[in-house]
């Protein structure tokens, strides 16, 4: 799948129950490239490649790395962003693509839990050690990269200690943001039938703690860019007041700035001078 964007939405990941998921397939690379060219002709600045398993893309011998190479070679799109990847899909060879500055310095790397025992019950195909190695490699190769993640709390059997392990892992990982969601049992799934379902009250408390941590992580990531000039894809005028625009840096920082001229759909530099809600103020 491919999702085309002009700066209006953030990349999405899709949590789909395997039992009801239809047969997976990859769109032909030529179709994706043609679609991007059409959007470029309409004035679009940014493309997000997304799907249920982006890292598994394969079309007639072309994998995700090959697809990205073709997009960068055959289109003039100014920004290319990827949605969620898995730790086992990260390699130095793949990350070398980021030498092209059109690739956004943002990696959404699914975690789900910072406890190895919970990951095993979830039947994830990686360990915390695998995950940490992927994070370290991304940071080594892509300067000032934003690494965001998903964390589920209250998976069946999650003990107090397993939650604390997950909390501590997220605390030290230095994420730019954490998407937090409580486990919700879906009918006819293995997880819904597991013993030791976590009480809703406990899930709510754990969710709030993780959300508070997510806010702290986001603030710490943003803080290192205070005083720096960043390029922003400005989306549209906000409801914060006349002439206040909102947009995103390539490394996924939400920026708000005042302008007497329309900034909509322009990529322009701004100096980051402070914090504003869940983003930063620009001058």
C-alpha positions as CSV (number, residue, x, y, z in Angstrom):
1,X,0.0,0.0,0.0
2,X,1.0,3.6,-0.4
3,X,-0.3,6.7,1.2
4,X,0.3,10.0,-0.5
5,X,0.6,13.1,1.6
6,X,1.0,16.9,1.1
7,X,1.9,17.5,4.7
8,X,-1.6,17.2,6.2
9,X,-1.3,13.9,8.2
10,X,1.3,11.9,10.0
11,X,2.2,8.4,9.0
12,X,-0.2,5.8,10.2
13,X,0.4,2.2,11.3
14,X,-2.4,-0.3,11.2
15,X,-3.1,-2.8,13.9
16,X,-5.1,-5.5,12.1
17,X,-6.1,-8.8,13.7
18,X,-4.4,-11.6,11.6
19,X,-7.6,-13.8,11.6
20,X,-9.5,-11.1,9.7
21,X,-6.7,-9.8,7.6
22,X,-7.0,-10.4,3.9
23,X,-4.3,-11.8,1.7
24,X,-1.3,-9.4,1.7
25,X,0.1,-8.1,-1.6
26,X,2.4,-5.4,-2.8
27,X,1.5,-2.7,-5.3
28,X,3.7,-2.8,-8.5
29,X,6.7,-0.5,-8.2
30,X,5.8,1.2,-11.5
31,X,2.3,2.0,-10.2
32,X,3.7,3.6,-7.0
33,X,6.2,5.7,-9.0
34,X,3.5,6.8,-11.5
35,X,1.2,7.7,-8.5
36,X,4.0,9.8,-6.9
37,X,4.7,11.6,-10.3
38,X,1.0,12.5,-10.5
39,X,1.0,13.9,-7.0
40,X,4.2,15.9,-7.7
41,X,2.5,17.4,-10.7
42,X,-0.3,18.5,-8.5
43,X,2.1,20.2,-6.1
44,X,2.5,17.7,-3.4
45,X,5.7,17.9,-1.4
46,X,5.8,14.7,0.7
47,X,5.0,11.1,0.3
48,X,4.6,8.5,3.0
49,X,5.0,4.8,2.1
50,X,2.8,2.8,4.4
51,X,1.0,-0.5,4.7
52,X,0.4,-3.4,7.0
53,X,4.0,-4.7,6.7
54,X,6.0,-2.1,4.9
55,X,9.3,-3.9,5.4
56,X,7.9,-7.0,3.6
57,X,7.4,-5.1,0.3
58,X,8.3,-7.3,-2.7
59,X,7.3,-6.8,-6.3
60,X,8.9,-8.8,-9.1
61,X,12.3,-9.0,-7.3
62,X,12.1,-5.4,-6.0
63,X,12.2,-5.1,-2.2
64,X,11.6,-2.0,-0.1
65,X,15.2,-0.8,-0.5
66,X,14.9,-1.2,-4.3
67,X,11.5,0.6,-4.3
68,X,13.0,3.6,-2.4
69,X,15.9,3.7,-4.8
70,X,13.6,3.8,-7.8
71,X,11.4,6.5,-6.2
72,X,14.4,8.7,-5.5
73,X,15.8,8.1,-9.0
74,X,12.7,8.5,-11.0
75,X,10.7,11.2,-9.2
76,X,11.3,14.7,-8.0
77,X,9.3,14.3,-4.7
78,X,11.0,16.6,-2.1
79,X,10.3,14.4,0.9
80,X,9.9,10.7,1.3
81,X,8.9,9.3,4.7
82,X,8.4,5.7,5.8
83,X,5.8,4.4,8.2
84,X,6.4,1.5,10.7
85,X,9.2,-0.9,10.4
86,X,10.3,-3.9,12.4
87,X,13.7,-4.1,14.2
88,X,14.8,-7.2,12.1
89,X,14.3,-5.1,8.9
90,X,17.0,-2.6,9.9
91,X,20.5,-3.0,8.4
92,X,23.4,-0.7,7.6
93,X,22.9,-1.3,3.9
94,X,19.2,-0.3,4.2
95,X,20.0,2.8,6.3
96,X,22.7,3.9,3.7
97,X,19.8,5.2,1.6
98,X,19.5,8.1,4.0
99,X,22.5,9.7,2.4
100,X,19.9,11.2,0.2
101,X,18.5,14.2,2.1
102,X,15.0,13.7,0.7
103,X,14.5,10.8,3.0
104,X,13.0,12.0,6.2
105,X,15.1,11.4,9.4
106,X,12.2,9.7,11.1
107,X,12.0,6.0,12.0
108,X,8.9,4.5,13.5
109,X,10.1,1.3,15.0
110,X,7.4,-0.9,16.6
111,X,8.3,-2.0,20.2
112,X,4.9,-3.1,21.8
113,X,6.6,-4.0,25.1
114,X,9.9,-3.4,26.9
115,X,9.7,-6.8,28.5
116,X,11.2,-9.9,26.8
117,X,8.7,-12.2,28.5
118,X,5.7,-10.1,27.2
119,X,7.3,-10.0,23.7
120,X,7.5,-13.8,23.8
121,X,3.8,-14.1,24.8
122,X,3.0,-11.7,21.9
123,X,5.0,-13.9,19.6
124,X,7.1,-11.0,18.4
125,X,10.0,-12.0,16.3
126,X,12.6,-9.9,18.1
127,X,14.1,-9.5,21.6
128,X,14.9,-6.3,23.4
129,X,18.5,-6.8,22.5
130,X,17.6,-7.0,18.8
131,X,15.5,-3.9,19.2
132,X,18.3,-1.9,21.0
133,X,20.8,-2.9,18.3
134,X,18.5,-1.6,15.7
135,X,18.0,1.7,17.6
136,X,21.8,2.1,18.0
137,X,22.4,1.5,14.3
138,X,19.8,4.0,13.2
139,X,21.3,6.7,15.5
140,X,24.8,5.9,14.3
141,X,24.0,6.4,10.6
142,X,21.3,9.1,10.7
143,X,22.2,12.2,12.7
144,X,19.3,13.9,14.7
145,X,16.9,11.1,13.7
146,X,13.6,10.9,15.5
147,X,12.8,7.4,16.6
148,X,9.1,6.9,17.6
149,X,7.4,3.7,18.7
150,X,4.2,2.0,19.8
151,X,3.8,0.5,23.3
152,X,0.9,-1.7,24.5
153,X,0.1,-1.9,28.2
154,X,-1.9,-4.5,29.9
155,X,-1.2,-7.4,27.6
156,X,-2.6,-10.6,29.2
157,X,-0.4,-11.7,32.1
158,X,1.6,-8.5,32.2
159,X,2.8,-8.3,35.8
160,X,3.8,-5.2,37.8
161,X,7.4,-6.1,37.3
162,X,7.0,-6.7,33.5
163,X,5.3,-3.3,33.2
164,X,8.1,-1.6,35.1
165,X,10.7,-3.3,32.8
166,X,8.8,-1.9,29.8
167,X,8.7,1.5,31.5
168,X,12.4,1.5,32.2
169,X,13.3,0.4,28.7
170,X,11.3,3.2,27.2
171,X,12.7,5.7,29.7
172,X,16.3,4.9,28.6
173,X,15.7,4.4,24.9
174,X,15.4,8.2,24.2
175,X,12.3,8.0,21.9
176,X,11.1,11.2,20.2
177,X,7.6,10.0,21.0
178,X,5.7,7.0,22.2
179,X,2.2,6.0,20.9
180,X,0.6,4.3,23.9
181,X,-2.5,2.1,23.9
182,X,-4.0,-0.4,26.3
183,X,-4.6,-4.0,25.3
184,X,-8.2,-4.5,24.0
185,X,-9.3,-8.1,23.6
186,X,-10.7,-8.9,20.2
187,X,-13.2,-11.8,19.8
188,X,-11.8,-15.1,18.5
189,X,-8.2,-14.1,19.0
190,X,-5.7,-16.2,21.0
191,X,-4.9,-13.2,23.2
192,X,-8.5,-12.8,24.2
193,X,-8.5,-16.4,25.5
194,X,-5.3,-16.1,27.5
195,X,-5.5,-16.4,31.3
196,X,-4.6,-13.6,33.7
197,X,-6.3,-10.8,31.8
198,X,-5.3,-7.4,33.3
199,X,-7.9,-5.4,35.1
200,X,-9.2,-2.3,33.3
201,X,-8.3,-0.1,36.3
202,X,-4.7,-1.3,36.2
203,X,-4.5,-0.8,32.4
204,X,-5.8,2.7,32.8
205,X,-3.2,3.6,35.4
206,X,-0.4,2.0,33.4
207,X,-1.5,3.8,30.2
208,X,-1.4,7.2,32.0
209,X,2.1,6.6,33.3
210,X,3.3,5.7,29.8
211,X,1.6,8.8,28.4
212,X,3.3,11.0,31.0
213,X,6.6,9.3,30.0
214,X,5.9,9.9,26.3
215,X,5.5,13.6,27.0
216,X,8.8,13.7,28.9
217,X,10.6,11.9,26.1
218,X,9.1,14.2,23.5
219,X,10.2,17.3,25.4
220,X,13.7,15.9,25.9
221,X,14.0,15.2,22.2
222,X,12.8,18.6,21.2
223,X,15.0,20.4,23.7
224,X,18.2,19.6,21.8
225,X,16.9,21.6,18.8
226,X,16.3,24.8,20.7
227,X,18.0,27.7,18.8
228,X,18.5,25.6,15.7
229,X,17.2,26.5,12.2
230,X,15.2,23.6,10.7
231,X,13.3,23.2,7.4
232,X,9.6,22.8,7.8
233,X,6.9,21.6,5.4
234,X,4.2,24.0,6.4
235,X,0.7,22.6,6.2
236,X,-2.0,25.2,6.9
237,X,-3.1,28.1,9.0
238,X,-4.2,26.9,12.5
239,X,-7.0,28.0,14.7
240,X,-4.5,29.5,17.2
241,X,-4.8,32.9,15.7
242,X,-4.5,34.8,12.4
243,X,-1.4,34.0,10.5
244,X,-0.2,31.1,12.8
245,X,0.9,28.1,10.7
246,X,1.7,24.5,11.6
247,X,4.1,22.1,9.9
248,X,6.6,19.3,10.4
249,X,10.4,19.1,10.2
250,X,11.7,16.1,8.4
251,X,12.5,14.5,11.8
252,X,8.9,14.9,12.9
253,X,8.9,17.9,15.1
254,X,5.6,19.8,15.0
255,X,6.3,23.5,14.6
256,X,4.1,26.6,14.9
257,X,5.0,30.0,13.6
258,X,3.5,33.4,12.7
259,X,3.7,34.6,9.1
260,X,2.1,37.6,7.3
261,X,2.4,35.6,4.1
262,X,0.8,32.2,3.4
263,X,3.1,29.3,4.2
264,X,0.7,26.6,3.1
265,X,2.5,23.7,1.3
266,X,5.9,25.5,1.3
267,X,9.1,24.1,2.6
268,X,10.9,26.9,4.4
269,X,13.4,27.4,7.3
270,X,12.5,28.5,10.8
271,X,14.4,29.0,14.0
272,X,13.1,26.9,16.9
273,X,12.8,29.3,19.8
274,X,10.5,27.6,22.4
275,X,7.9,25.0,23.2
276,X,4.2,25.1,22.4
277,X,1.7,22.4,23.5
278,X,3.1,19.2,21.9
279,X,5.3,21.0,19.5
280,X,7.7,23.9,19.2
281,X,7.5,27.6,18.4
282,X,9.4,28.9,15.4
283,X,10.6,32.4,14.5
